Amino acid sequence: MRLDKYLKVARLAKRRSEAKDATDAGRIESGGRPLRASHAVKPGDEFTIHYASRSVRIRVEAVPERAVPKHDAGSLYTILEDEPHLC
């Protein structure tokens, strides 16, 4: 599954276009390298998402074939680190 679609399905981004904009801006990275929206997400992948007020590092636990119910979205990933940005 594409990274932008995974972020939408896992409810880490509100809209797929928002996820694509984040990848285009370099706010999603893995191993210090920015990821593209077309990156193929696999279970075990780890990446960091830089939101406006915090950075979240996650590990992908599962990649569904289609959308999942809202209450199951949290089981698709594990939060490894959640740091607020200091201004």
Residue frames as a rotation matrix with the C-alpha (Angstrom) as fourth column:
MET 1
0.586 0.810 0.000 0.00
0.810 -0.586 0.000 0.00
0.000 0.000 -1.000 0.00
ARG 2
0.005 -0.541 0.841 1.23
0.446 -0.751 -0.486 3.52
0.895 0.378 0.238 -0.79
LEU 3
-0.741 -0.395 -0.542 2.44
0.654 -0.244 -0.716 5.62
0.151 -0.886 0.440 2.15
ASP 4
-0.880 0.426 0.211 -0.09
-0.432 -0.902 0.023 8.41
0.200 -0.071 0.977 1.59
LYS 5
0.021 0.921 -0.390 -2.96
-0.423 0.361 0.831 5.92
0.906 0.148 0.397 1.52
TYR 6
-0.154 -0.150 -0.977 -1.65
0.678 0.703 -0.215 4.10
0.719 -0.695 -0.006 4.62
LEU 7
-0.967 -0.238 -0.093 -1.51
0.233 -0.673 -0.702 7.37
0.105 -0.701 0.706 6.58
LYS 8
-0.497 0.860 0.114 -5.16
-0.749 -0.491 0.444 8.01
0.438 0.136 0.889 5.69
VAL 9
0.183 0.588 -0.788 -6.34
-0.109 0.809 0.578 4.47
0.977 -0.020 0.212 6.49
ALA 10
-0.268 -0.389 -0.881 -4.44
0.801 0.419 -0.428 4.44
0.536 -0.820 0.199 9.80
ARG 11
0.737 0.663 0.133 -5.91
0.533 -0.691 0.488 7.85
0.415 -0.289 -0.863 10.59
LEU 12
-0.026 -0.827 -0.561 -2.49
0.865 -0.300 0.402 9.48
-0.501 -0.475 0.724 10.98
ALA 13
-0.984 -0.110 -0.141 -3.62
0.024 -0.863 0.505 12.08
-0.177 0.493 0.852 8.40
LYS 14
-0.273 0.956 -0.107 -7.14
-0.225 -0.172 -0.959 13.41
-0.935 -0.238 0.262 7.90
ARG 15
0.814 0.522 -0.256 -7.05
-0.335 0.060 -0.940 13.26
-0.476 0.851 0.224 4.12
ARG 16
0.526 -0.621 0.581 -4.91
0.737 0.674 0.052 11.47
-0.424 0.401 0.812 1.56
SER 17
0.576 -0.303 0.759 -4.07
0.456 -0.651 -0.607 14.77
0.678 0.696 -0.236 -0.13
GLU 18
0.817 -0.281 0.504 -2.85
-0.556 -0.619 0.555 16.08
0.156 -0.734 -0.661 3.24
ALA 19
0.650 -0.588 0.482 -0.60
0.117 0.704 0.700 13.01
-0.751 -0.399 0.526 3.57
LYS 20
0.496 -0.455 0.740 0.77
0.865 0.180 -0.469 13.56
0.080 0.872 0.482 0.06
ASP 21
0.727 -0.205 0.655 1.50
-0.076 -0.973 -0.220 17.21
0.683 0.110 -0.723 0.84
ALA 22
0.806 -0.427 0.410 3.39
-0.470 -0.040 0.882 16.12
-0.361 -0.903 -0.233 3.98
THR 23
0.484 -0.654 0.581 5.56
0.597 0.732 0.328 13.70
-0.640 0.189 0.745 1.99
ASP 24
0.551 -0.242 0.798 6.20
0.686 -0.412 -0.599 16.33
0.474 0.878 -0.061 -0.70
ALA 25
0.747 -0.232 0.624 7.35
-0.408 -0.900 0.154 18.75
0.525 -0.370 -0.766 2.03
GLY 26
-0.166 -0.888 -0.428 9.71
-0.118 0.449 -0.886 16.13
0.979 -0.096 -0.179 3.53
ARG 27
-0.095 0.198 0.976 7.87
-0.947 -0.321 -0.027 15.88
0.308 -0.926 0.218 6.86
ILE 28
0.858 0.300 0.417 7.80
-0.415 0.883 0.219 12.07
-0.302 -0.361 0.882 6.81
GLU 29
0.163 -0.906 -0.391 11.14
-0.881 0.045 -0.471 10.32
0.444 0.421 -0.791 6.97
SER 30
0.999 0.005 0.054 12.75
-0.026 0.915 0.402 6.98
-0.047 -0.403 0.914 7.62
GLY 31
0.422 -0.907 -0.010 16.36
0.866 0.399 0.302 6.68
-0.270 -0.135 0.953 8.71
GLY 32
-0.143 -0.470 -0.871 16.86
0.275 -0.865 0.421 10.40
-0.951 -0.179 0.253 8.23
ARG 33
-0.981 -0.158 0.112 15.74
0.140 -0.176 0.974 10.28
-0.134 0.972 0.195 4.57
PRO 34
-0.381 0.897 -0.224 12.43
-0.717 -0.440 -0.541 11.78
-0.584 -0.046 0.811 3.41
LEU 35
-0.603 0.287 0.744 9.90
0.434 0.901 0.004 9.31
-0.669 0.325 -0.668 2.01
ARG 36
-0.909 0.356 -0.216 7.81
-0.375 -0.475 0.796 9.73
0.181 0.805 0.565 -1.11
ALA 37
-0.127 0.962 0.240 4.02
-0.920 -0.023 -0.392 9.33
-0.371 -0.270 0.888 -1.22
SER 38
0.512 0.328 -0.794 4.49
-0.728 0.656 -0.199 6.27
0.455 0.680 0.575 -3.42
HIS 39
-0.602 -0.768 0.219 6.70
-0.757 0.462 -0.461 4.46
0.253 -0.443 -0.860 -0.88
ALA 40
0.124 0.622 -0.773 5.41
-0.218 0.777 0.590 0.89
0.968 0.095 0.233 -0.42
VAL 41
-0.090 -0.064 0.994 4.56
-0.983 -0.153 -0.099 0.38
0.158 -0.986 -0.049 3.26
LYS 42
0.008 0.022 -1.000 5.28
-0.073 0.997 0.021 -3.05
0.997 0.072 0.009 4.76
PRO 43
0.956 0.291 -0.035 4.82
-0.005 0.137 0.991 -4.42
0.293 -0.947 0.132 8.29
GLY 44
0.457 -0.818 -0.349 7.91
0.855 0.295 0.426 -3.65
-0.246 -0.493 0.835 10.36
ASP 45
-0.072 -0.442 0.894 8.65
0.635 -0.712 -0.301 -0.32
0.769 0.546 0.332 8.63
GLU 46
0.155 0.077 -0.985 9.51
0.875 -0.473 0.101 2.53
-0.458 -0.878 -0.141 10.99
PHE 47
-0.300 -0.270 0.915 9.17
0.701 -0.713 0.020 6.18
0.647 0.648 0.403 10.12
THR 48
-0.576 0.017 -0.817 8.89
0.648 -0.600 -0.470 9.61
-0.498 -0.800 0.335 11.74
ILE 49
0.126 0.689 0.714 6.07
0.846 -0.450 0.285 12.04
0.518 0.568 -0.640 11.07
HIS 50
-0.834 -0.421 -0.356 6.79
0.540 -0.756 -0.372 15.71
-0.113 -0.502 0.857 11.82
TYR 51
0.278 0.948 0.155 3.51
0.922 -0.309 0.232 17.43
0.268 0.078 -0.960 12.72
ALA 52
0.327 -0.107 0.939 3.35
0.089 -0.986 -0.143 21.18
0.941 0.131 -0.313 13.48
SER 53
0.488 -0.043 0.872 3.61
-0.774 -0.484 0.409 20.74
0.404 -0.874 -0.270 17.26
ARG 54
0.337 -0.377 0.863 5.23
-0.591 0.629 0.506 17.32
-0.733 -0.680 -0.011 17.68
SER 55
-0.226 -0.436 -0.871 7.14
-0.896 0.443 0.010 14.49
0.382 0.783 -0.491 16.03
VAL 56
0.488 0.469 0.736 5.90
-0.688 0.725 -0.006 10.91
-0.537 -0.504 0.677 16.21
ARG 57
-0.577 -0.654 -0.489 7.96
-0.808 0.545 0.225 7.81
0.119 0.524 -0.843 15.40
ILE 58
0.409 0.810 0.420 5.85
-0.796 0.542 -0.270 4.75
-0.446 -0.224 0.867 14.55
ARG 59
-0.849 -0.503 0.161 6.30
-0.367 0.781 0.505 1.11
-0.379 0.369 -0.848 13.57
VAL 60
-0.121 0.803 -0.583 3.87
-0.944 0.088 0.317 -0.38
0.306 0.589 0.748 11.05
GLU 61
-0.499 0.023 0.866 2.22
-0.532 0.781 -0.327 -3.49
-0.684 -0.624 -0.378 12.51
ALA 62
-0.228 0.505 0.832 -0.23
0.636 0.725 -0.266 -4.33
-0.738 0.468 -0.486 9.73
VAL 63
-0.836 0.038 -0.547 -1.13
-0.420 -0.685 0.595 -3.13
-0.352 0.727 0.589 6.25
PRO 64
-0.104 0.887 0.450 -4.82
0.075 0.458 -0.886 -3.70
-0.992 -0.058 -0.114 5.45
GLU 65
-0.665 -0.068 0.744 -6.07
0.713 0.238 0.659 -4.38
-0.222 0.969 -0.110 1.95
ARG 66
-0.127 0.668 0.734 -8.88
0.486 -0.603 0.633 -1.84
0.865 0.437 -0.248 2.39
ALA 67
-0.321 0.052 0.946 -10.14
-0.555 -0.820 -0.143 0.72
0.768 -0.571 0.292 4.87
VAL 68
-0.580 0.098 -0.808 -10.67
0.606 0.715 -0.348 -0.41
0.544 -0.692 -0.475 8.46
PRO 69
0.571 0.821 -0.005 -13.20
0.578 -0.397 0.713 0.80
0.584 -0.410 -0.701 11.04
LYS 70
0.389 -0.386 0.837 -12.13
-0.406 -0.887 -0.220 3.79
0.827 -0.254 -0.502 13.13
HIS 71
0.737 -0.054 0.674 -11.79
-0.662 0.142 0.736 1.74
-0.135 -0.988 0.069 16.33
ASP 72
0.809 -0.467 0.358 -9.34
0.452 0.883 0.130 -0.68
-0.377 0.056 0.924 14.60
ALA 73
0.821 -0.481 0.307 -7.10
0.020 -0.514 -0.858 2.00
0.570 0.711 -0.412 13.07
GLY 74
0.527 -0.622 0.579 -4.85
-0.849 -0.415 0.328 2.17
0.036 -0.664 -0.747 16.14
SER 75
0.600 -0.285 0.748 -3.92
-0.110 0.896 0.430 -1.49
-0.793 -0.340 0.506 15.79
LEU 76
0.941 -0.221 0.256 -2.20
0.300 0.195 -0.934 -0.82
0.157 0.955 0.250 12.44
TYR 77
0.153 -0.918 0.366 0.81
0.044 -0.364 -0.930 0.86
0.987 0.158 -0.015 14.08
THR 78
0.525 -0.115 -0.843 2.71
0.849 0.138 0.510 1.23
0.057 -0.984 0.170 17.35
ILE 79
0.820 -0.272 0.503 3.92
-0.216 -0.962 -0.167 4.60
0.529 0.028 -0.848 18.61
LEU 80
0.329 -0.807 -0.489 7.60
0.794 0.517 -0.319 4.28
0.510 -0.284 0.812 19.50
GLU 81
-0.613 -0.555 -0.563 8.29
0.750 -0.634 -0.191 7.89
-0.251 -0.539 0.804 20.38
ASP 82
0.402 0.764 0.505 6.15
0.794 -0.566 0.223 11.03
0.456 0.311 -0.834 20.73
GLU 83
-0.449 -0.689 -0.570 8.10
0.857 -0.513 -0.054 14.28
-0.255 -0.512 0.820 21.21
PRO 84
0.747 0.638 -0.187 6.61
0.565 -0.757 -0.328 17.77
-0.351 0.139 -0.926 21.44
HIS 85
0.096 -0.689 0.718 8.43
0.733 -0.439 -0.519 20.49
0.673 0.576 0.464 19.49
LEU 86
0.132 -0.135 -0.982 10.04
0.846 -0.500 0.183 23.04
-0.516 -0.855 0.048 21.76
CYS 87
0.559 0.148 0.816 9.54
0.658 -0.678 -0.328 26.62
0.505 0.720 -0.476 20.62
